[in-house]
Amino acid sequence: CHVTVAIPHRRHKTGNLFDITINISLPGKDIVISREAQDELENKDLRHVLKEAFEAAYRQVEEYCRQRFEPA
């Protein structure tokens, strides 16, 4: 798993926006989650953006496991 947090535009008065990328390497598949700065109100809080990105990653890993380990 590799996580990148970037601040593409520094905004001193209105607050910084964050871009989050999560790369997860699994056997036979790579999962990439990206949350980019779009909405200033939602994206100012780093904890909120990280939580949202990791929740999306969790869902995709869960789906991968379901497909890979489901009995045929």
Secondary structure, 3 states (H helix, E strand, C coil): CEEEEECCCCCCCCCCCCEEEEEEEECCEEEEEEECCCCHHHHCCHHHHHHHHHHHHHHHHHHHHHHHHCCC
